Amino acid sequence: MTRMVKCVLLGEELEGLERPPYPGDLGQRIFEQVSKQAWQQWLQHQTMLINEYRLSVIDPKARKFLAEEMQKFFFGGGARKPEGYVPGK
């Protein structure tokens, strides 16, 4: 049976994730309050951040930055796009 959550980002009752997508308390909080749809939005935003800032996900500083941005994206009033960002066609 599908697990439903009241999505903190989209404000609707939507299908939830199957398991915590990230370790620790932040991952558990996302599991409990974020829908699959909102998680997909984060993955797109995260990809844009990695590309625009040329981050290496093996770099601990980059991982910390992405975790902070994830926190902002879901629970801190939204994350901003990098200055000067222009979406591709």
Secondary structure by P-SEA (a helix, b strand, c coil): ccccccccccccccccccccccccaaaaaaaacccaaaaaaaaaaaaaaaaaaccccccaaaaaaaaaaaaaacccccccccccccccc
